[in-house]
């Protein structure tokens, strides 16, 4: 299956099962990845694997028992944390929880984004630190804690979708994942949420349609030199990424922002949303607003203070 470095995720969990079931999991995981370790420790089986398929790894564990203390780490984004100390995730609760037959739990990467999801009537927001995958147990606990009997879960990150999809099988509630792959998609999905809707599948379909109504991109800083199909990226360049593909790169932030908007622009677009994060520059934000007003007369520009790390700007167009 290749070296440990070839795999994207580290999955660690505990199981209270028979030795035969533990060996079944070892065999299943050996076909899914590398660095497989299934060992007995104080009466419980501690299981570890490096894999590219989180969902399959968790499914294999669920087939032999009920996993607990589940942790998933993105090996390409951050070094593995000290699992002996646990990982702390915040679920903001200093807001009014509105009663609804179907609740929404969102994952957010910044406090401003958390506030935005609350303002759009989410019942709970789980704060996820940059570069670290949340524990499945934290997502299950967040879902089970909301007052609604049924829940829609918004992962708001491509890499979190497989993890979120495991919650329904472990929660006491009926859970549907709307597979939002970015924070802008999550905000758009909330625009399609109704406190009055009582049919789970209908609510999920309406939120999925709202999420699909936008195109979006993020602006990040290049950490190293690289070559992409349209040319070369230099360390320190401002890079625009849409659907996992680099679409622009420029040493000037204002230029990169204009190129990102132009690169994802759709004919007939009426609204541009800018979500500012760490490293955003007020001068650049105002310059982009002015440019959009000049080039796309009549387009509404909305600015949210998201507070997300790594990405000074998230941009969406609808």
MILORO-875074 format. One record per residue: residue in one letter; z negated, y, x negated of N, C-alpha, C in turn. Coordinates in steps of 0.1 Angstrom, whole numbers, plus 5000, padded with zeros to 4 digits. Example, Ala and Ser with C-alpha at 12.3 -4.5 7.8 and 13.67 -1.06 7.14 Angstrom:
# MILORO-875074
r, n.pz, n.py, n.px, ca.pz, ca.py, ca.px, c.pz, c.py, c.px
a, 4922, 4943, 4868, 4922, 4955, 4877, 4922, 4967, 4868
s, 4929, 4978, 4872, 4929, 4989, 4863, 4921, 5000, 4871
This chain:
# MILORO-875074
r, n.pz, n.py, n.px, ca.pz, ca.py, ca.px, c.pz, c.py, c.px
x, 5000, 4988, 4992, 5000, 5000, 5000, 5000, 5013, 4992
x, 5001, 5011, 4978, 5001, 5023, 4970, 4987, 5027, 4965
x, 4987, 5037, 4957, 4974, 5042, 4951, 4966, 5050, 4962
x, 4953, 5052, 4959, 4945, 5059, 4968, 4950, 5073, 4971
x, 4956, 5079, 4960, 4961, 5093, 4962, 4973, 5094, 4971
x, 4980, 5082, 4974, 4991, 5083, 4982, 4988, 5085, 4997
x, 4975, 5083, 5001, 4971, 5084, 5015, 4965, 5097, 5018
x, 4967, 5101, 5031, 4963, 5115, 5035, 4949, 5116, 5039
x, 4943, 5106, 5045, 4930, 5107, 5051, 4920, 5097, 5046
x, 4907, 5100, 5046, 4897, 5091, 5043, 4889, 5089, 5056
x, 4887, 5077, 5060, 4880, 5073, 5073, 4868, 5065, 5069
x, 4856, 5070, 5073, 4843, 5063, 5070, 4836, 5061, 5083
x, 4830, 5049, 5086, 4823, 5047, 5098, 4813, 5035, 5096
x, 4804, 5034, 5106, 4794, 5023, 5106, 4796, 5014, 5118
x, 4794, 5001, 5116, 4795, 4991, 5127, 4784, 4981, 5127
x, 4779, 4978, 5139, 4769, 4967, 5140, 4776, 4955, 5146
x, 4782, 4947, 5138, 4790, 4936, 5142, 4787, 4923, 5134
x, 4792, 4912, 5138, 4791, 4900, 5130, 4799, 4901, 5117
x, 4795, 4892, 5107, 4803, 4892, 5095, 4818, 4888, 5098
x, 4820, 4880, 5107, 4834, 4876, 5111, 4842, 4888, 5116
x, 4836, 4897, 5124, 4842, 4909, 5129, 4845, 4919, 5118
x, 4835, 4920, 5109, 4837, 4929, 5098, 4849, 4925, 5089
x, 4850, 4912, 5087, 4862, 4907, 5079, 4875, 4909, 5086
x, 4875, 4908, 5100, 4887, 4911, 5107, 4891, 4926, 5105
x, 4881, 4935, 5105, 4884, 4949, 5103, 4889, 4951, 5088
x, 4883, 4944, 5079, 4888, 4945, 5065, 4903, 4941, 5064
x, 4906, 4930, 5071, 4920, 4926, 5070, 4930, 4936, 5077
x, 4925, 4941, 5088, 4934, 4951, 5096, 4935, 4964, 5087
x, 4925, 4968, 5081, 4926, 4981, 5074, 4934, 4979, 5061
x, 4933, 4967, 5055, 4941, 4964, 5043, 4956, 4966, 5046
x, 4960, 4964, 5058, 4974, 4966, 5061, 4978, 4980, 5065
x, 4967, 4989, 5066, 4969, 5003, 5070, 4968, 5013, 5059
x, 4962, 5009, 5048, 4959, 5018, 5037, 4953, 5012, 5025
x, 4946, 5020, 5017, 4940, 5015, 5004, 4925, 5019, 5003
x, 4919, 5016, 4992, 4905, 5018, 4989, 4896, 5013, 5001
x, 4900, 5001, 5006, 4892, 4995, 5017, 4879, 4990, 5012
x, 4868, 4993, 5018, 4855, 4989, 5015, 4847, 4986, 5027
x, 4843, 4974, 5030, 4835, 4970, 5041, 4823, 4962, 5036
x, 4812, 4968, 5036, 4800, 4962, 5030, 4788, 4964, 5039
x, 4778, 4954, 5038, 4766, 4954, 5046, 4756, 4962, 5039
x, 4750, 4972, 5046, 4740, 4981, 5040, 4729, 4983, 5051
x, 4717, 4977, 5048, 4705, 4978, 5057, 4709, 4974, 5071
x, 4716, 4963, 5073, 4718, 4957, 5086, 4731, 4962, 5093
x, 4737, 4972, 5087, 4750, 4978, 5093, 4761, 4977, 5083
x, 4773, 4975, 5089, 4785, 4975, 5080, 4790, 4989, 5078
x, 4791, 4993, 5066, 4796, 5006, 5062, 4811, 5004, 5058
x, 4820, 5011, 5065, 4834, 5008, 5063, 4842, 5020, 5059
x, 4851, 5019, 5050, 4858, 5030, 5043, 4872, 5026, 5041
x, 4881, 5035, 5043, 4896, 5033, 5040, 4903, 5046, 5038
x, 4913, 5046, 5030, 4922, 5057, 5028, 4935, 5053, 5035
x, 4940, 5062, 5044, 4951, 5058, 5053, 4959, 5070, 5057
x, 4971, 5068, 5062, 4979, 5079, 5068, 4978, 5079, 5083
x, 4972, 5068, 5089, 4972, 5067, 5103, 4958, 5066, 5108
x, 4952, 5078, 5112, 4938, 5078, 5117, 4937, 5070, 5129
x, 4946, 5072, 5139, 4945, 5065, 5151, 4945, 5050, 5150
x, 4953, 5044, 5142, 4954, 5030, 5140, 4941, 5025, 5134
x, 4936, 5032, 5124, 4923, 5028, 5117, 4912, 5028, 5127
x, 4911, 5038, 5136, 4900, 5038, 5145, 4902, 5028, 5156
x, 4914, 5026, 5160, 4917, 5015, 5170, 4912, 5002, 5165
x, 4915, 4999, 5152, 4911, 4986, 5147, 4896, 4984, 5147
x, 4889, 4995, 5144, 4874, 4995, 5144, 4869, 4992, 5158
x, 4875, 4999, 5168, 4871, 4998, 5182, 4873, 4984, 5187
x, 4883, 4977, 5182, 4887, 4963, 5186, 4876, 4953, 5182
x, 4868, 4956, 5172, 4858, 4947, 5167, 4844, 4951, 5171
x, 4842, 4963, 5175, 4829, 4968, 5179, 4829, 4983, 5183
x, 4817, 4989, 5184, 4816, 5003, 5188, 4812, 5011, 5175
x, 4822, 5018, 5169, 4819, 5025, 5157, 4810, 5037, 5159
x, 4802, 5040, 5149, 4794, 5052, 5149, 4794, 5059, 5136
x, 4789, 5071, 5135, 4788, 5079, 5123, 4802, 5080, 5117
x, 4812, 5083, 5126, 4826, 5083, 5121, 4829, 5097, 5115
x, 4835, 5096, 5103, 4839, 5109, 5096, 4853, 5107, 5091
x, 4861, 5117, 5092, 4875, 5117, 5087, 4877, 5130, 5079
x, 4882, 5128, 5067, 4884, 5139, 5057, 4899, 5139, 5054
x, 4905, 5151, 5054, 4918, 5153, 5049, 4918, 5154, 5034
x, 4923, 5144, 5027, 4922, 5143, 5012, 4931, 5153, 5006
x, 4941, 5158, 5013, 4951, 5167, 5007, 4946, 5182, 5008
x, 4936, 5184, 5017, 4932, 5198, 5019, 4919, 5201, 5012
x, 4910, 5191, 5011, 4897, 5195, 5004, 4891, 5182, 4999
x, 4882, 5183, 4988, 4876, 5172, 4983, 4866, 5166, 4994
x, 4864, 5153, 4993, 4855, 5146, 5003, 4841, 5152, 5002
x, 4835, 5155, 5013, 4822, 5161, 5012, 4811, 5150, 5009
x, 4799, 5154, 5007, 4788, 5145, 5004, 4784, 5139, 5018
x, 4789, 5127, 5021, 4787, 5121, 5034, 4772, 5118, 5036
x, 4764, 5116, 5026, 4750, 5113, 5028, 4743, 5124, 5034
x, 4748, 5136, 5033, 4741, 5148, 5039, 4747, 5152, 5052
x, 4758, 5145, 5056, 4764, 5148, 5069, 4772, 5161, 5069
x, 4780, 5163, 5079, 4788, 5175, 5080, 4783, 5183, 5093
x, 4780, 5195, 5091, 4775, 5203, 5103, 4787, 5210, 5109
x, 4788, 5209, 5123, 4798, 5215, 5130, 4791, 5223, 5141
x, 4795, 5235, 5143, 4789, 5244, 5153, 4797, 5243, 5166
x, 4789, 5243, 5177, 4795, 5244, 5190, 4789, 5256, 5197
x, 4797, 5267, 5197, 4791, 5280, 5202, 4787, 5279, 5216
x, 4775, 5284, 5219, 4770, 5283, 5233, 4764, 5296, 5238
x, 4766, 5307, 5231, 4761, 5320, 5236, 4771, 5327, 5245
x, 4775, 5320, 5256, 4784, 5326, 5265, 4782, 5319, 5279
x, 4787, 5325, 5289, 4786, 5320, 5302, 4796, 5308, 5304
x, 4790, 5297, 5308, 4798, 5285, 5311, 4802, 5285, 5326
x, 4815, 5287, 5329, 4819, 5288, 5343, 4821, 5274, 5349
x, 4816, 5272, 5361, 4817, 5259, 5368, 4832, 5257, 5371
x, 4836, 5244, 5369, 4850, 5240, 5372, 4850, 5225, 5373
x, 4858, 5219, 5382, 4859, 5205, 5382, 4865, 5198, 5370
x, 4873, 5206, 5362, 4879, 5201, 5350, 4875, 5212, 5339
x, 4869, 5207, 5329, 4865, 5216, 5318, 4874, 5215, 5306
x, 4874, 5224, 5297, 4882, 5224, 5285, 4873, 5226, 5273
x, 4875, 5217, 5263, 4869, 5218, 5250, 4879, 5221, 5240
x, 4877, 5231, 5232, 4887, 5236, 5222, 4881, 5234, 5208
x, 4890, 5231, 5198, 4886, 5232, 5184, 4891, 5245, 5179
x, 4883, 5252, 5171, 4887, 5265, 5166, 4883, 5267, 5151
x, 4891, 5275, 5144, 4889, 5276, 5129, 4883, 5289, 5126
x, 4879, 5298, 5135, 4874, 5311, 5132, 4865, 5316, 5144
x, 4856, 5324, 5141, 4847, 5329, 5151, 4854, 5338, 5161
x, 4864, 5345, 5157, 4871, 5353, 5166, 4879, 5345, 5175
x, 4885, 5334, 5170, 4892, 5324, 5179, 4883, 5318, 5189
x, 4871, 5314, 5184, 4861, 5309, 5193, 4858, 5318, 5205
x, 4856, 5331, 5202, 4854, 5340, 5212, 4866, 5341, 5222
x, 4878, 5341, 5216, 4890, 5342, 5224, 4890, 5330, 5234
x, 4888, 5318, 5229, 4888, 5306, 5238, 4877, 5307, 5249
x, 4865, 5312, 5245, 4855, 5314, 5255, 4860, 5324, 5266
x, 4866, 5335, 5261, 4870, 5345, 5271, 4881, 5340, 5280
x, 4888, 5330, 5276, 4899, 5324, 5284, 4893, 5312, 5292
x, 4880, 5311, 5293, 4873, 5301, 5302, 4871, 5287, 5297
x, 4872, 5285, 5283, 4868, 5272, 5278, 4854, 5270, 5280
x, 4850, 5257, 5283, 4836, 5254, 5285, 4828, 5252, 5272
x, 4835, 5248, 5262, 4829, 5246, 5249, 4839, 5248, 5238
x, 4835, 5253, 5227, 4844, 5254, 5215, 4836, 5248, 5203
x, 4843, 5239, 5196, 4837, 5233, 5184, 4843, 5240, 5172
x, 4835, 5246, 5164, 4839, 5253, 5152, 4842, 5242, 5141
x, 4854, 5243, 5135, 4857, 5233, 5125, 4859, 5240, 5111
x, 4851, 5238, 5101, 4853, 5244, 5088, 4867, 5242, 5082
x, 4871, 5251, 5074, 4885, 5250, 5068, 4885, 5238, 5059
x, 4896, 5230, 5060, 4898, 5219, 5050, 4890, 5207, 5053
x, 4883, 5206, 5063, 4875, 5194, 5066, 4878, 5189, 5080
x, 4879, 5176, 5081, 4881, 5170, 5094, 4868, 5168, 5101
x, 4867, 5171, 5114, 4855, 5169, 5121, 4852, 5154, 5123
x, 4839, 5151, 5126, 4836, 5137, 5129, 4840, 5134, 5144
x, 4845, 5123, 5146, 4848, 5119, 5160, 4836, 5120, 5169
x, 4824, 5116, 5163, 4812, 5117, 5171, 4809, 5131, 5176
x, 4812, 5141, 5168, 4810, 5155, 5172, 4819, 5158, 5184
x, 4831, 5154, 5184, 4840, 5157, 5195, 4836, 5150, 5207
x, 4831, 5137, 5206, 4826, 5130, 5218, 4814, 5137, 5223
x, 4805, 5141, 5215, 4793, 5148, 5219, 4796, 5161, 5226
x, 4806, 5169, 5221, 4810, 5181, 5227, 4815, 5179, 5241
x, 4824, 5169, 5243, 4830, 5166, 5256, 4819, 5161, 5265
x, 4810, 5153, 5261, 4799, 5148, 5270, 4789, 5158, 5274
x, 4788, 5169, 5266, 4778, 5180, 5269, 4783, 5190, 5279
x, 4796, 5191, 5282, 4800, 5201, 5291, 4797, 5197, 5306
x, 4795, 5206, 5315, 4791, 5202, 5328, 4802, 5196, 5337
x, 4815, 5198, 5333, 4826, 5192, 5342, 4826, 5177, 5340
x, 4830, 5171, 5351, 4831, 5156, 5351, 4843, 5151, 5344
x, 4854, 5159, 5343, 4866, 5155, 5336, 4869, 5167, 5326
x, 4876, 5163, 5315, 4877, 5173, 5304, 4891, 5172, 5298
x, 4896, 5184, 5295, 4909, 5185, 5287, 4904, 5189, 5273
x, 4910, 5183, 5263, 4906, 5185, 5249, 4918, 5191, 5242
x, 4916, 5203, 5235, 4927, 5210, 5228, 4923, 5209, 5213
x, 4931, 5201, 5205, 4928, 5200, 5191, 4932, 5212, 5183
x, 4943, 5218, 5187, 4948, 5231, 5181, 4951, 5230, 5166
x, 4955, 5218, 5162, 4958, 5215, 5148, 4965, 5201, 5148
x, 4977, 5201, 5141, 4985, 5189, 5141, 4977, 5177, 5136
x, 4969, 5179, 5125, 4962, 5168, 5119, 4950, 5163, 5127
x, 4946, 5171, 5137, 4934, 5167, 5145, 4939, 5160, 5158
x, 4951, 5160, 5161, 4956, 5153, 5173, 4952, 5138, 5173
x, 4955, 5130, 5163, 4952, 5116, 5164, 4937, 5114, 5166
x, 4929, 5122, 5159, 4914, 5121, 5161, 4910, 5124, 5175
x, 4915, 5135, 5181, 4912, 5139, 5194, 4915, 5128, 5204
x, 4926, 5121, 5202, 4931, 5111, 5211, 4922, 5099, 5212
x, 4912, 5097, 5203, 4903, 5086, 5203, 4891, 5089, 5212
x, 4889, 5102, 5216, 4877, 5106, 5223, 4876, 5099, 5237
x, 4887, 5098, 5244, 4887, 5092, 5258, 4881, 5078, 5258
x, 4884, 5070, 5248, 4878, 5057, 5248, 4864, 5056, 5244
x, 4858, 5066, 5239, 4844, 5066, 5235, 4835, 5075, 5244
x, 4841, 5085, 5251, 4833, 5094, 5260, 4830, 5087, 5273
x, 4819, 5092, 5279, 4815, 5088, 5292, 4824, 5094, 5303
x, 4832, 5104, 5299, 4840, 5111, 5309, 4855, 5108, 5307
x, 4863, 5111, 5317, 4877, 5110, 5316, 4882, 5122, 5308
x, 4890, 5119, 5297, 4894, 5129, 5288, 4909, 5128, 5286
x, 4916, 5140, 5287, 4931, 5140, 5284, 4932, 5150, 5273
x, 4940, 5146, 5263, 4943, 5155, 5252, 4956, 5162, 5254
x, 4956, 5176, 5254, 4969, 5183, 5254, 4971, 5186, 5239
x, 4981, 5180, 5233, 4983, 5179, 5218, 4987, 5192, 5212
x, 4979, 5203, 5214, 4983, 5216, 5208, 4982, 5214, 5193
x, 4992, 5219, 5186, 4993, 5217, 5171, 4989, 5229, 5163
x, 4985, 5240, 5170, 4981, 5253, 5163, 4972, 5261, 5172
x, 4965, 5270, 5166, 4957, 5279, 5174, 4965, 5287, 5184
x, 4976, 5293, 5180, 4984, 5300, 5191, 4988, 5291, 5202
x, 4991, 5279, 5200, 4995, 5270, 5211, 4982, 5267, 5220
x, 4971, 5266, 5213, 4958, 5265, 5221, 4956, 5277, 5230
x, 4957, 5289, 5225, 4956, 5301, 5233, 4966, 5301, 5245
x, 4978, 5297, 5242, 4988, 5297, 5252, 4985, 5286, 5263
x, 4980, 5275, 5258, 4976, 5264, 5268, 4965, 5270, 5277
x, 4955, 5277, 5272, 4945, 5283, 5280, 4950, 5293, 5291
x, 4961, 5299, 5288, 4968, 5308, 5298, 4972, 5300, 5310
x, 4975, 5287, 5308, 4979, 5278, 5319, 4967, 5271, 5326
x, 4955, 5274, 5322, 4943, 5267, 5328, 4938, 5274, 5340
x, 4935, 5266, 5350, 4929, 5272, 5363, 4916, 5265, 5365
x, 4906, 5274, 5368, 4893, 5269, 5372, 4893, 5262, 5385
x, 4903, 5264, 5393, 4903, 5258, 5407, 4910, 5244, 5407
x, 4918, 5241, 5397, 4926, 5229, 5397, 4916, 5217, 5396
x, 4918, 5207, 5404, 4909, 5195, 5404, 4915, 5182, 5401
x, 4928, 5182, 5398, 4936, 5170, 5394, 4938, 5170, 5379
x, 4932, 5161, 5372, 4933, 5161, 5357, 4947, 5161, 5352
x, 4955, 5152, 5357, 4969, 5151, 5351, 4977, 5164, 5354
x, 4975, 5170, 5366, 4982, 5182, 5369, 4977, 5194, 5360
x, 4964, 5195, 5358, 4959, 5205, 5349, 4965, 5204, 5335
x, 4965, 5191, 5330, 4970, 5189, 5317, 4985, 5192, 5316
x, 4993, 5189, 5326, 5007, 5192, 5326, 5009, 5207, 5326
x, 5002, 5214, 5334, 5003, 5229, 5334, 5000, 5235, 5321
x, 4989, 5230, 5314, 4985, 5236, 5301, 4995, 5232, 5290
x, 5001, 5220, 5291, 5011, 5216, 5282, 5023, 5224, 5283
x, 5027, 5227, 5295, 5039, 5236, 5297, 5036, 5250, 5292
x, 5024, 5255, 5293, 5021, 5268, 5288, 5021, 5268, 5273
x, 5016, 5258, 5267, 5016, 5256, 5252, 5030, 5256, 5247
x, 5039, 5249, 5254, 5053, 5247, 5250, 5062, 5259, 5252
x, 5056, 5269, 5258, 5064, 5281, 5261, 5065, 5291, 5250
x, 5058, 5288, 5239, 5058, 5297, 5227, 5064, 5290, 5215
x, 5068, 5299, 5206, 5071, 5294, 5192, 5062, 5301, 5183
x, 5057, 5295, 5172, 5047, 5301, 5164, 5049, 5298, 5149
x, 5042, 5305, 5141, 5042, 5303, 5126, 5029, 5309, 5121
x, 5027, 5305, 5108, 5015, 5310, 5101, 5020, 5316, 5088
x, 5012, 5326, 5083, 5015, 5332, 5070, 5004, 5328, 5061
x, 5007, 5322, 5049, 4997, 5318, 5040, 5001, 5323, 5026
x, 4992, 5322, 5016, 4996, 5326, 5002, 4999, 5313, 4994
x, 5010, 5313, 4987, 5014, 5302, 4979, 5004, 5300, 4967
x, 4999, 5288, 4966, 4989, 5285, 4955, 4996, 5281, 4942
x, 5009, 5277, 4943, 5016, 5273, 4931, 5031, 5275, 4933
x, 5038, 5275, 4922, 5053, 5276, 4923, 5058, 5264, 4930
x, 5069, 5266, 4937, 5076, 5255, 4944, 5090, 5258, 4947
x, 5098, 5248, 4949, 5112, 5250, 4953, 5114, 5245, 4967
x, 5120, 5252, 4976, 5123, 5249, 4990, 5138, 5250, 4992
x, 5143, 5245, 5003, 5158, 5245, 5005, 5165, 5259, 5004
x, 5157, 5269, 5008, 5164, 5282, 5007, 5162, 5289, 4993
x, 5154, 5283, 4984, 5152, 5290, 4971, 5138, 5286, 4965
x, 5133, 5295, 4957, 5121, 5293, 4950, 5109, 5301, 4955
x, 5097, 5295, 4955, 5085, 5302, 4959, 5077, 5303, 4946
x, 5072, 5315, 4944, 5063, 5318, 4932, 5049, 5318, 4937
x, 5040, 5314, 4928, 5025, 5315, 4931, 5022, 5329, 4935
x, 5015, 5330, 4946, 5011, 5344, 4950, 5020, 5349, 4961
x, 5032, 5343, 4963, 5040, 5348, 4974, 5034, 5346, 4987
x, 5038, 5354, 4997, 5034, 5352, 5011, 5044, 5343, 5017
x, 5040, 5332, 5023, 5049, 5322, 5028, 5047, 5320, 5043
x, 5058, 5320, 5050, 5058, 5318, 5065, 5061, 5303, 5068
x, 5053, 5296, 5075, 5055, 5282, 5079, 5056, 5280, 5094
x, 5066, 5274, 5098, 5068, 5271, 5113, 5071, 5256, 5114
x, 5064, 5249, 5123, 5066, 5235, 5125, 5066, 5227, 5112
x, 5057, 5231, 5103, 5055, 5224, 5090, 5066, 5227, 5080
x, 5075, 5236, 5083, 5086, 5240, 5074, 5085, 5254, 5069
x, 5086, 5256, 5056, 5086, 5269, 5050, 5099, 5276, 5054
x, 5098, 5288, 5061, 5110, 5295, 5066, 5112, 5308, 5058
x, 5102, 5314, 5052, 5103, 5326, 5044, 5093, 5326, 5033
x, 5096, 5334, 5023, 5087, 5336, 5012, 5090, 5349, 5005
x, 5080, 5358, 5003, 5082, 5371, 4997, 5069, 5376, 4991
x, 5070, 5383, 4980, 5058, 5388, 4973, 5051, 5399, 4981
x, 5058, 5405, 4990, 5053, 5416, 4998, 5049, 5411, 5012
x, 5036, 5414, 5016, 5031, 5408, 5029, 5039, 5414, 5041
x, 5041, 5427, 5041, 5048, 5434, 5052, 5062, 5428, 5054
x, 5069, 5426, 5043, 5082, 5420, 5043, 5082, 5406, 5049
x, 5072, 5398, 5044, 5071, 5384, 5048, 5068, 5384, 5063
x, 5060, 5393, 5068, 5057, 5393, 5083, 5069, 5396, 5091
x, 5077, 5406, 5087, 5089, 5409, 5094, 5099, 5397, 5094
x, 5100, 5390, 5083, 5109, 5379, 5082, 5104, 5367, 5090
x, 5091, 5366, 5091, 5086, 5355, 5100, 5089, 5358, 5115
x, 5087, 5370, 5119, 5090, 5373, 5133, 5105, 5371, 5136
x, 5113, 5376, 5126, 5128, 5374, 5128, 5132, 5360, 5128
x, 5125, 5352, 5120, 5128, 5338, 5118, 5125, 5329, 5130
x, 5115, 5333, 5138, 5112, 5325, 5150, 5115, 5332, 5163
x, 5122, 5344, 5162, 5125, 5352, 5174, 5135, 5344, 5183
x, 5132, 5345, 5196, 5141, 5339, 5206, 5146, 5350, 5215
x, 5159, 5349, 5219, 5165, 5359, 5228, 5157, 5359, 5241
x, 5154, 5371, 5246, 5147, 5372, 5258, 5131, 5372, 5256
x, 5127, 5372, 5244, 5112, 5372, 5241, 5106, 5385, 5246
x, 5094, 5384, 5252, 5088, 5396, 5258, 5075, 5399, 5252
x, 5069, 5390, 5244, 5055, 5392, 5239, 5054, 5386, 5225
x, 5048, 5393, 5216, 5044, 5388, 5203, 5029, 5389, 5202
x, 5023, 5378, 5198, 5008, 5378, 5196, 5006, 5376, 5181
x, 4997, 5385, 5175, 4993, 5384, 5162, 4978, 5380, 5161
x, 4975, 5369, 5155, 4961, 5365, 5153, 4957, 5368, 5138
x, 4949, 5378, 5136, 4945, 5381, 5123, 4934, 5373, 5117
x, 4935, 5369, 5105, 4924, 5361, 5098, 4920, 5367, 5085
x, 4913, 5359, 5077, 4908, 5364, 5064, 4920, 5369, 5056
x, 4919, 5380, 5050, 4930, 5385, 5042, 4940, 5394, 5049
x, 4939, 5395, 5062, 4948, 5404, 5070, 4945, 5419, 5066
x, 4956, 5426, 5066, 4955, 5440, 5062, 4959, 5449, 5074
x, 4950, 5458, 5078, 4953, 5467, 5089, 4966, 5475, 5087
x, 4969, 5479, 5075, 4981, 5486, 5073, 4993, 5477, 5076
x, 4993, 5465, 5072, 5004, 5456, 5074, 5005, 5452, 5089
x, 4993, 5451, 5096, 4994, 5448, 5110, 5000, 5460, 5118
x, 4996, 5472, 5115, 5002, 5484, 5122, 5017, 5485, 5118
x, 5021, 5482, 5106, 5035, 5483, 5102, 5043, 5473, 5109
x, 5038, 5461, 5111, 5045, 5451, 5119, 5047, 5455, 5133
x, 5036, 5460, 5139, 5037, 5465, 5153, 5047, 5476, 5155
x, 5048, 5485, 5145, 5058, 5496, 5146, 5072, 5490, 5144
x, 5074, 5481, 5135, 5087, 5475, 5133, 5092, 5468, 5145
x, 5083, 5460, 5152, 5087, 5453, 5164, 5091, 5463, 5175
x, 5083, 5473, 5176, 5086, 5484, 5186, 5100, 5490, 5184
x, 5104, 5492, 5171, 5117, 5498, 5168, 5128, 5488, 5170
x, 5126, 5475, 5165, 5137, 5465, 5166, 5138, 5459, 5179
x, 5127, 5456, 5186, 5127, 5449, 5198, 5120, 5458, 5209
x, 5127, 5468, 5213, 5121, 5478, 5222, 5116, 5471, 5235
x, 5104, 5475, 5239, 5099, 5470, 5251, 5091, 5457, 5250
x, 5091, 5451, 5238, 5083, 5439, 5235, 5068, 5443, 5234
x, 5060, 5435, 5242, 5045, 5437, 5241, 5040, 5430, 5229
x, 5031, 5437, 5221, 5025, 5432, 5210, 5010, 5431, 5212
x, 5004, 5419, 5211, 4990, 5417, 5213, 4983, 5413, 5200
x, 4972, 5419, 5196, 4965, 5415, 5184, 4952, 5409, 5187
x, 4949, 5397, 5182, 4936, 5391, 5184, 4930, 5390, 5170
x, 4917, 5393, 5169, 4910, 5391, 5156, 4904, 5377, 5156
x, 4912, 5368, 5149, 4908, 5354, 5150, 4898, 5350, 5139
x, 4898, 5356, 5128, 4888, 5353, 5117, 4891, 5339, 5110
x, 4903, 5333, 5112, 4906, 5320, 5106, 4907, 5322, 5091
x, 4903, 5312, 5083, 4904, 5312, 5069, 4919, 5308, 5065
x, 4922, 5311, 5053, 4935, 5307, 5047, 4947, 5314, 5052
x, 4948, 5317, 5065, 4960, 5323, 5071, 4957, 5337, 5076
x, 4961, 5347, 5069, 4958, 5361, 5073, 4965, 5364, 5086
x, 4976, 5357, 5089, 4983, 5360, 5102, 4988, 5347, 5108
x, 4985, 5345, 5121, 4992, 5335, 5129, 5000, 5343, 5139
x, 5013, 5339, 5141, 5022, 5347, 5149, 5028, 5338, 5159
x, 5028, 5343, 5172, 5035, 5335, 5182, 5044, 5344, 5191
x, 5054, 5339, 5196, 5064, 5346, 5204, 5067, 5339, 5217
x, 5067, 5346, 5228, 5070, 5340, 5241, 5079, 5349, 5249
